[in-house]
Each structure stands twice: as structure tokens, then as C-alpha cells.
């Protein structure tokens, strides 16, 4: 259904209670627990050469999403771990179809998300919903890095909400190294109702990747 290349992507990670997480997802999904906590992330991904059913849609688009790490069974009955899309946003009006399929919001008349990537830092500003600065020169401590990698060891796929079902995708990357980075949060109103605890962040922009397709999970 969809093919695209990933140019830049980074994630900010929060933990929250399993009970609160269960209220956010369909009954056929379960929160993935690590250290007896559920895990929420905010992802910003820069896509290029986006194709929908083989037709070119956008040469470049910025997508941001609020995700919950979940467990589920795929169409072959295999247990998998992936990110469930709670909310999604894009800055390209040509991607209006994502609202129909995955509940994404397309920024139109209001200010659009702004992303600035420099050698030593990344700045992201999404109106008044999420604002942060990532330092690309300050790494996590070895213990924090190990803990973060353990959390995402099995997460190589995505899960997407849909009005009449759930889709999943296969994601390929050149490598899965996840260097942790330091973040300064200037605002996160998007998360106010969930009361999560901020944990860490990572930047995988150095590992180019491809999304190949979405398939309906049975």
C-alpha cells in the first residue's frame, strides 16, 4: 500500500502506568511492559519519495506521532511488538489520505511543525503541542543506554489504528543502533492528560530505512 524512505527519525520516550495505557488501545492489543511499566513515545520522522499504491504522493514530508508500545498477534499468529499510533500529524496536505486510514491530522491553516537539523542539535516545534531541543553531542550514560536498548530490542515493526481494524507494517533499516541523546523539553501539552514520566530519547537518523507496506492484521 505504502512505500517510502526514511531520512531522519528520532524518538522521545516516557513511561506510564499499565492501567492508563490499556484505556488507550483496542482489546486485541496489550501494552508491552518493561520494568512493570507501559511505554509511550513521541516520534518525528522525515520521509522522502512517498508512494501510495505505487503512485508518487510527496517528495518530502514531515510526520510526527504519539505512539504506545504494544504486543499483538500478526496474521500468521506470531507474537509481535510494535508501536500503536495514538495520534499522528503531518506538514504535507498531499498526505490527507493518512487521516482516513490512520487518523493523522494534517496541519493546514494553523502553523505547521518546524524541524531544524544541525550538526550538534535538533530543534522541533509543533505549534504549542510539543517543543524540544535534542543535543547531538551529549550521550546517555552507559546504564541508561543499555536500559533503552533492552526496552526496544524486539520492536522492529509498527502497528496502526484504523476506524475498522488494525494494520501493521514491516520496517527495514540498515542497522538498528540507537544512540541515546539528551533532550531539553520546552513544552509537551500533547501529553498533559496522561501524566507520563519522561525517561530518555534516541536519534537514529544515521541509519537510513524503508517502510515497505501496510498489511491488515487478522
Helices and strands as residue ranges (DSSP letters): E 2-16, H 18-22, E 30-31, E 38-52, E 55-73, E 79-90, G 93-95, H 97-102, E 104-106, E 114-117, E 121-126, E 130-139, H 142-151, E 157-162, E 165-173, E 180-187, G 189-191, E 197-203, E 209-216
